[in-house]
Amino acid sequence: VEAVSKTLNIPDRELAEHTAPRYREAFLACEASDEAAWRAGGTVRTEERIPGPAGDVLLDVIKVPAYGPDRRREGLLVIGRDVTAVRAAEAESRVAAAAMEHGGEAFVVVDQERRITQVNRAYERIFGRARAEVLGRSAGPEAGLPADISSRIALAARGGPWSGEVRCERADGAPISTWLTVSAVPDGEGQVRHWVLVVADISRLRDSE
């Protein structure tokens, strides 16, 4: 959109009147952000949504106005970067974070040194321990987890996610029958720096047997 308008030196509004309806709003939005850059008198950064054949493309756009000696508008330097995949990944991360925080199972995230870096509300409810009490602590009995949790993580490191029934403990000493799943969390380079422990309370199921 920007390239067509600037290369042909045709105003966005004029192009909007002679294009398919699905592109009209994109041209008008481009014109509005152009004018915002001119009025700001300096660099403006915004995001613009452009319809595409496979879906909308989201661009991170930087616009820099160029003026002549008499402050006459000479042109706009426009730099656009496709951030569609980045924004989609961010949205997925927000959904995953919400699911973790509000889900019924306890989530415990540990680092390579087996220190706890995050827990969710279900952990506090199931284990009777406040988040502030366990963050930074070792993932083990002091957090209500099995003493051999490191061996479970080692099994997951060798063969993928590990699952099994383990005995945990509430802060008041009451035992908890749980189903534990241990999974790796690779970073953007594929390196595993964290592990997530998903703990489902199955005490009622065991008590009913």
C-alpha angles and dihedrals in degrees: 000000000000092000094052094047097045097040095051093036090230118145114250091235091057092049089049090061093053103043137078114290092246090063097043096085091048092055092047091049089051090052091050093051090047090055091046089056092049092049092046090054091216146047116332125189123198143145122250128192116219122189113238136183091255096038138294120327117214115211129196099216130195117192124191119185119220119208132195124232091276093047090259114156107257103169149305127258104216123190119182129187124191107238097165094115092043094053091045090052090048091052091050090050091053091051091048091048091050091048090050095047097046102031124113096241125078116250121201120181117199132183130225091279089054092248117147112248101170142009131177134229093266089060090056091049098045098040098034091229127123118237092240090057096060107031108112093014126118116271100246142076094332087063093041093257127125117280090235095054090123090061090052090052090048090054090052090049091056102040111016128259113004123209132182147128115279136172116242131177137229121228089258091056097257112143121241124204106216143173108226127200120188119197135172121242109208120200126228091284094050094254117138109232100150140035128207120214115200112198121192117192107229096166094118091051092052093044091054094054 
